[in-house]
């Protein structure tokens, strides 16, 4: 099993939305991928609490895949690419780790 964790820092304003609006939109779009991409075994998206220390990431994605092949299939799926393209327009930083469980 592969755990795929990605964190994003978002711009204060981007694509006509505030940081908070973009965080909610990203959460909804990413979590909906579970209904579209069968390789996703589990997906959860969290939005950072306002009480978190300054410098914290704004959005965290935690997902699981059976193996790296299925993770790679997810990465190139057109719906994932669509959501990732939007995130690319509104994020300022990204961090990722993939590890075997």
MOWO-V775257 format. One record per backbone hydrogen bond with DSSP energy under -1.0 kcal/mol. NH is the residue of the N-H (numbers start at 0). CO is the residue of the C=O. If there is no record, write none. Layout:
BEGIN
NH_CO / NH_CO
END
This chain:
BEGIN
1_64 / 2_98 / 3_62 / 4_96 / 5_60 / 6_94 / 7_58 / 8_92 / 10_89 / 13_16 / 16_13 / 18_11 / 21_17 / 22_18 / 23_19 / 24_20 / 25_21 / 26_22 / 27_23 / 28_24 / 29_25 / 30_26 / 31_27 / 32_29 / 33_30 / 34_31 / 35_32 / 36_32 / 39_36 / 40_63 / 41_63 / 43_61 / 45_59 / 47_57 / 51_48 / 55_52 / 57_7 / 58_7 / 59_45 / 60_5 / 61_43 / 62_3 / 63_41 / 64_1 / 70_66 / 71_67 / 72_68 / 73_69 / 74_70 / 75_71 / 80_76 / 81_77 / 82_78 / 83_79 / 84_80 / 85_81 / 86_82 / 87_83 / 88_85 / 90_86 / 91_8 / 92_8 / 94_6 / 96_4 / 98_2 / 100_0
END
